[in-house]
Amino acid sequence: IHRLRIRMADESHIAFREAIMKDNFSIFTRRMNHIVRQYRMTQLGPFLYRRIIGEKVATDDTTHNAVSVLNHVDSLNLGDSSLLYMTITMIRKSLCSSKIFVFSFDPENDRNIVDLIERDTVDFIPSIARTSKGDKATIVSEMILFLFWALVFRLTNKDLSFIIRNKAASRALRHSELVIVRGGDNLGDIYGSSSFLSHTYNILLAIILGKKIAILGTSIGPFKRNISRKLVIYLLKKVDHTVVRDPKSM
C-alpha cells in the first residue's frame, strides 16, 4: 500500500503536467485510473480482514445475554439428550442468559427432552447445516445464502434475513453473545463429509459473526483428509474456550 501511494504521487504529477500541456483533463484520469484501481484492490484484503475478524459490529437487538447451543444431533439417543440437558443446566447455573437457543438437526424429535426444561427460556430451532436430514442440494444452497447473510451483517450491520428461509436461526445468532458447540464426534471427518461439514460450518458461522465460542466435551479427530485437519486447526485458533473429552483430542 505504501509503495503504491508513492507511485501514485509520482505518476499524478507527470499525468497532470501532460494534461495541462495538451489541455485535456481526460489524459490525467486515463493515466491514473489503472493505478487507482490497483490501490483500491490492495486495500480490500486488509479491510475485509479487519471487518470480519477484528471488529465486532454493534446491534440493536432487544434480547441480551442469549446463548446458542449448536450441533444437537438427535435426542432419540438418550446419551445425546443427557449431554444437552447438562449443557442447559450449566448455562443456567453459570450465566445470566435471558434465552437459550438450541440448534437441532430434528426439532420434532426433541419432545422427550423438552419436558425436562423450562419452555419459556429454551427454544429449539432447526439447525442451518442439517445435511443428514432432508434434501442435500436444498440444504447446501440455504447454507451458502446464510453464509452470505452473515458476511453482509458483519460488514455492514444490515440484516438481509429476507434472503434466507431459516429466520429463527438468524435471529438466534444475532441475539446470542455466546455460542456453545455441544460435545460429540464433531471435529473429525471419519463419519463422512456431510457430518463434518454440518459441525464445522456452524463454528465458522459463529466466527464470521464475531461471537464468543466455547466447545464443550468434543472429540477432535481422527482425520482421513489433511484439508479437514487444517480447517479444524483454523477453527480452534478462533475459538475462545475448548473442552475435549479424551486424551487423544488433548
Salt bridges, closest charged atoms under 4 A:
GLU11 OE1 - ARG31 NE 3.46
GLU18 OE2 - LYS22 NZ 3.61
GLU18 OE1 - ARG31 NH1 2.68
GLU55 OE1 - ARG51 NE 3.45
ASP61 OD1 - ARG174 NE 3.63
ASP61 OD1 - HIS175 NE2 3.63
ASP80 OD2 - HIS72 ND1 3.09
ASP80 OD1 - ARG182 NH2 2.90
ASP106 OD2 - LYS133 NZ 3.78
GLU108 OE1 - ARG111 NH2 3.39
ASP110 OD1 - HIS72 NE2 3.06
ASP115 OD1 - ARG119 NH2 3.41
ASP123 OD1 - LYS99 NZ 3.43
GLU142 OE2 - ARG165 NH1 3.10
ASP159 OD2 - ARG174 NH1 2.98
ASP185 OD1 - ARG245 NH2 2.60
ASP189 OD2 - ARG225 NH1 3.53
ASP240 OD1 - LYS212 NZ 3.62
